[in-house]
Amino acid sequence: MRDVVRDLALALRERVLPLLGSHAGRAHADQLAAGGDVTFKIDEEAEDLIEPWLRERAPGLCFYSEDRGLVGDGDHVLVVDPIDGTRPAMAGLESCCVSIALAPHRDDVTMGEVEIGCVVEIPSGVVFLAERGRGLVEGPEVRLGANARLDRMFWTYGFRGRPARPTVEVLAELIDASSVGGATFDLGSAAFDMTRLVTGQLDCYVEPGPRLVEEVPGMDAEFRRVGGGELLNNSPYDLAASVLILEEAGAVVTDANGRSLSDRRLLGSGGEYQMSVVASANGELHEKVLSAIDDGVERLRAAGCGLPPVR
């Protein structure tokens, strides 16, 4: 199974690599993805590889992908994001990855049942491969950072499909604290963001979107306004492989309330499946980031719809 996961990830990388930076890949496909996001031509090229590849190499596996949902049947399912970071890929930037997780196939299978997680950087070909209970079995040396100071934190978040003003309000304390002595980035790929903790390049990845939708009145409508009627927060296919990789490497991963993601359902992409996430290189930093998010959510809740409207 480990070889199948790894080989499919590398095959998808080979399919996409010649298309990086291609303006032809920016054309929109005729239909939205199963999760509601725009499907670009570069996504279609990658998706078209999966089913025939599995039919030839691993006919007993089914798969769930960002654009097609669940395809086939079998004892195990591959949760595949062929291009995590489609927009960086279209721009020819390095922050794009293939992400694949393997789990038992049941309707109610959870994130905590993922057995294998693989992330492959598309430009470089670097592989991060983890097996539950066995650690990181392939990849760069694990170099989790020891920094626990917010003012020294190098960290990342994402704005794709998220309303900017409420998101910044929640993250404002963290952004301001790390603005000079640390650094903040929006790199466009959850898988790339999270694996940067393994390499020691970043200290934290923060994505509070679903918590805002759940807890703050008016945010569901705001997220749908930006998402063209859809909620476009992180779905399981964005996170499944990277969460296992980080946990096996020794990082701390929870939702934005500090709860484990292990009981969250794996096969789905609508709003009820989406999840916030905070991933930190160490526990002390993690607690400080969660506290800052709590404060930010309270500020946003107090402001309510008082934030200036977008014109």
N, C-alpha and C positions, 0 to 999 in steps of 0.2 A: 504493500500500500504506500509506503514511504516513497518508493521509486516512482510509482504512478503519479503521485502528487507533485513530486519534484520535476519529473519529465514533462508533465502537462504544463507546469508553470514556465519551464524553459522553452517549450514549443510555442506558447503564447507570446513570450518575449520575442522570439525569432520572427513571428508573424507581424508584430507591431513595430519592431525596431526600424525597418526601412521607412515607416510612415511618420516617424517623429518629426515635428516641425512642418509637416505637409499641409498647405492650405486646403488641398482637396479633402483632407480628413475632417475639416471643420464643417462641411455640409451637414445639415440636419437630416436624419432619417425620417421616414414617413410617420412613424409611431413613436410615442414616448416609451421609455423603459418601463418594466413592470413596477419599479419603485416610483415612477412619476417624473423622473429626470429626463432631460433631453438626451436622445440617442444620436451620437454623431457617426459619421461614416467610418471613422477610425474604430469606434466601438463595434460596429457591424462586422468589420474585417476580423476582429479578434473573436467575437461571438461565433462566427461561422466555423471556426476551427474546432470548437469543443466537442460537438456531438459526433462528427465523423471520427475524430481522434479517439474518443472513448469507445466507440463502436468497434474500432480495430484493436485497441490496446487493452481496454478494461470493460468489456461488455456487461459485466455484472454491476456496474456502478451507475447511479443516476446523478444528476447535478442540478443545482439551483444557481442561477446567474442573475446578475443585475438586470439585464435586458429581457430575459426570457422566462424568469421564474423557474418552477420545478419542471424538469424534463426527464422522463423515463422512470424506471423503478429499480429497486435493488436493496440489498441489506445495508449498504452504506451510501452516503450522499456526499458529493463534493460541493462545497459552497464557494463559488468562483466569482471573483471580480477581475475580469480580464485586463482592465486598465483602471487601477485605482489612481486617480490623478489624470483624467482624460484631458482636462484643459492644459495642465503643464505639458502633457505629451504633444498636444496640438501646437503648443508654442515652442517645442523642442527643448524644454527645460528638463533637468535631471530628476525632478521630484515626481516620478511616475513609476508605478510598480504593478506587477501581477500578484494577486493575493488569492490563495486557495486554502481552504480548511476541509478536513475530512471528519465525518461524524457518523454514528449509526443513523439509519434512515427510519425516522418515525415522525409523525406530524408534530408531536410535542417535544422533540429533541431540543436540548438546551445548549447554551454557550458552554456550560461546564462539562459537556460530554464531547467536545471537540477533541479528537485524538491526535491529529497532526495538523500543524500550521506551517505554511510556506509563503514567504514573500520574496519576490525576485525584483531587484531594481532593473527596469527596462534598459536604460542607457548603459549601465556598467555590467550587468549580469551578476552582480553580487547576490548570493543566496542566503536567506535566513530560514532555517528549517528546525522546527521543534517538535518533539514528541512528548505527550503528557507523561510526566513522571520520569523522563529521561533527560530533560534539559534541552539546551540548544545543541542539536547534534551536528549542525553544519552552519557556518557563518563566521563573521568577524569575531575577534576577541571581545568578550563582554566587558564593557567599561562603564558601568553605571556610575553616574556622578554622585559625589558626596555632598555637594552644595545644598544647604538647607536655608539659605537666605533669599528672600523674595527680591531684594535689591541687586542680587548677583545672578538672578535666574535667567537662563537662556531657554525660551519656551515658544510654543506654537499653538495656533488656533486656526479656525477656518470660518470664512464668511459666505461660501457658496450656498445660496438658498436661504441664508439667515438674514433677518432685518438688522441693518448695521447699527442703528441708534440704540435699541434695547440691548443688543449683544455687547456693544461697547460699554454701556452703563454697568452691566454686570461684571465685565472684565476690567473696568477702569482702574480700580485699585492696583491690580496686578500689572497693568500696562504702565501706569505712572511709576510704580515702584521700581520696575526693571528697565525703565526707559534709557537710563544713562549707564548704570553700572552693570546691566545685563543686556538682553536683547529679546525682541519679539518678532515672530515671523508668521506669515500665512503662506504655506508652501503648496497647498492645493491637493494633498493626498494624505488621508489618515494613516495608511500603511507606511508611507515614507516618514511621516511625522513620528509615529510611534517607534519605529525601528531606529530612529536617531537617538533614542534613549539607550539602546543597546550599545551603540557605537560611542556613546559619551559626548556626542555633539550637542545634544539638548538635554535639559533637565526635566521637562514637563510638557505634556500635551493636554490641552483643555478644550472641551467641547460641551457647553452647558445647554444647548438648544432644547432638547426634549424636557428638561426641567422647567424651562421658561414656559413652554407650551402647557405643561401640566399644572403649574402653580400660580401663574400670573394672568389675571383676567385680561382678555384682549389679545394675548400673544398668539393664540391659534390663528386668529384672523390675520395678524401681522405676518406670521411665517407663511401663510397661504398666499398673501398678497405678493410677497417676494418670490415665492415658489410657483407662481402661475396657477394657483389653486391647489397645489400639492404641498405636503409637508416633506421637506428635503433635508432632514437631519440624518445622522449616521444610522444606517441599517445594519443588521447582522453581517451581511456580506462585506461591509466595509471594515469590520472590526474583528471577525472571528479568528482569523489566522494571527493577526498582530497581538491580540489579547493573550493567546496561548504563548506566543513567542516571548512576550514581555514577562508573563508570569513565570515561565520556565527559566528566564534569565535572572529573575530575582527582583524585578520592578514591582511597583504597587499599582494596581489597576482597579478602579471602582467607577460607579456612576458619579454624577456631580453632587449627589447627596451622601456619598461615602459608602454606598451599598455595593455588594458583590454583583457582578454581571453573570454569575454562573447559572442562575435560574431563569435567565431571559431566553425566550424562544428563539431558535436559530433560523427557522425556515419561514421567512416573511420579510416584507419591505415597507408596508404601510406604517402610518403613524403609531399604531399600537405595538409595532415591533421595534421601532426606533429607540435608541438609547443614548443618553448623555454619557460622557466618559471623561475621567481625569486619570492620566497615567503619569506617575512620578518615579524618579530614579531612586528615591528613598522615602521612608515613612514620615520622617520629620517634615520634609518639604511638602509632602502630600497633605498633611493635616493643616498646614498654613494656607495652602491653596484652597482647600475646601472651605476654610473659615472665610477667606476673602470672597469666595463665590456666594456663601450664605449672606454676607453683608451686601453684595451686589444685587442679589435677588430681592432682598428687603428694600433696597433703594428703588429698584424698578417697580416693585409692588406698591410702594408709597407714591411714586410718580404716576402710576397707572397709565391712563391715556393722556397724561399731561405732557408727555414727550412731544416735541414739535413735530407736526405732520410732514411727511415728504410731499413736496409739491411737484 
